[in-house]
Amino acid sequence: MTTSDVESTRRRSWAEPYRIKMVESITMTTREHREAAIADAGWNTFLLRAEDVYIDLLTDSGTNAMSDRQWGAMMMGDEAYAGSKSYYHLEAAMRDVYGYPELIPTHQGRGAEHILSQILIKPGDVVPGNMYFTTTRFHQERAGGTFVDVIIDEAHDPASLHPFKGNVDLKKFQSVIDEFGAERVPYISVETNVNLAGGQPVSMANLRATYDLCRQNGIYLMLDATRALENAWFIQQREAGYAAKSVREILLEICSLSDGATVSSKKDNLVNIGGFLALRDGELARKARGLLVAFEGLHTYGGMSGRDMEALAQGMREMVESDEHVHARVGQVEYLGNKLIDAEIPIVLPIGGHGVFLDARAILPHVAQEDLPAQALAAALYVDSGVRSMERGVVSAGRDPHTGENHLPKLELVRLTVPRRVYTQAHMDVVAESVIEVYEQRASIGGLRFTYEPDDLRFFLARFEPIG
Ligand SMILES: *Cc1c(COP(=O)(O)O)cnc(C)c1O
């Protein structure tokens, strides 16, 4: 068949644009085993052992399945301390796929966030962003900045069907500039496919308007482009004028409306570890490399081995090689989400790019937010079926560093995150059945309280116990 033959055939379902060459066994445990395991883990799914998990939807971070071409590329890694060939392969791939001239390679996304925050934020500065992300805000605050949320109100409403819930509210952004003065706003951090809003995209029109406002005020626009590929897909599907463009073209256009980006390559880029900071300005890049050599590694490897950089260069090219990859990726998330919608389970709408977010507030209305409903729901789901998910609510939001009070986010969610190219639709069926079962038994789920609460990024290592 020629390409036009394929195009003239009416499309029915999407299917994965790959077949499986290697498998990894997973095993189902007993309910008794899981009850003991969650107690040992202090009711925190981060503290479970992976071998006690049946289907692991904790995160899509670093859980990607690599391709044969990526594994092949790893054998070509150049482990030279300085000037590695693999660095130059990665630099060429990043320039082709994202379009920025300057590459600062880091061990993962937070390494890039650390360096960006340190080179641009002074104590007393204000950093607006379209909803916070845990590690991003941590590094902004650690550099002496204050994060201000400027996302549109619809993002905080799990039931709103706004097609671009990740958009910046330009009025909120303007009032931050008016209140603090542009000189105290070094940059706005614009996250693509906003993770904590449920994987919700930013529109190109909104990004362009935000970038215009930045340039009028001498403020940088820095993207968190970790999930920019999935954002590009939603722009193609939902925004007027983009249906005929490839995700590759749309991704380049997104990046063209910014001064730089931090990226965790453990997501879109189809590798298990890695990340980078990309910049347009050579002087800023020089400053960033100054810190890179102190905190990560020499500028031609940062935090990665040569083989990691080869796998990353290949993964980056692969993700935009055809639109079918991201179509199947988001399609699988939508498959799971639609099963839950059909069963009338309250989830964040529209279905996001990387996972399905259960609305724990709506599912457990009898558990007060102080009693950590999303944390309790994630634990209950694990006990039911061995499916591991993650809390994205009051525990993740942490405390205000000045007042010590809990941040009480409007969204109290459990995230079922789908790793890329790892699970099949049959796994998604099992997950949906378990969520439905837990939903039916929701009246029996009670709240939790902290028995150990770390000062920073508490959700990772906190321990809990059931109340009463
Ligand atoms: C995962 C993630 C990060 C942090 O990246 P790490 O590689 O985990 O350090 C930052 N921003 C977003 C949107 C992410 O999803």
The ligand as an SDF file (V2000), in Angstrom:
LIG
                    3D

 15 15  0  0  0  0  0  0  0  0999 V2000
    8.8860   15.1390   36.4680 C   0  0  0  0  0  0  0  0  0  0  0  0
    8.7260   16.5850   36.2960 C   0  0  0  0  0  0  0  0  0  0  0  0
    9.7050   17.4810   36.7460 C   0  0  0  0  0  0  0  0  0  0  0  0
   10.9290   17.0490   37.5280 C   0  0  0  0  0  0  0  0  0  0  0  0
   11.7470   16.2310   36.8080 O   0  0  0  0  0  0  0  0  0  0  0  0
   12.6500   15.0730   37.4540 P   0  0  0  0  0  0  0  0  0  0  0  0
   13.2980   14.4500   36.2590 O   0  0  0  0  0  0  0  0  0  0  0  0
   11.7490   14.1550   38.1940 O   0  0  0  0  0  0  0  0  0  0  0  0
   13.6420   15.7360   38.3530 O   0  0  0  0  0  0  0  0  0  0  0  0
    9.4920   18.8180   36.4980 C   0  0  0  0  0  0  0  0  0  0  0  0
    8.3960   19.2600   35.8780 N   0  0  0  0  0  0  0  0  0  0  0  0
    7.4310   18.4360   35.4520 C   0  0  0  0  0  0  0  0  0  0  0  0
    6.2370   18.9730   34.7710 C   0  0  0  0  0  0  0  0  0  0  0  0
    7.5580   17.0680   35.6490 C   0  0  0  0  0  0  0  0  0  0  0  0
    6.5740   16.2590   35.2360 O   0  0  0  0  0  0  0  0  0  0  0  0
  1  2  1  0
  2  3  1  0
  2 14  2  0
  3  4  1  0
  3 10  2  0
  4  5  1  0
  5  6  1  0
  6  7  2  0
  6  8  1  0
  6  9  1  0
 10 11  1  0
 11 12  2  0
 12 13  1  0
 12 14  1  0
 14 15  1  0
M  END
$$$$
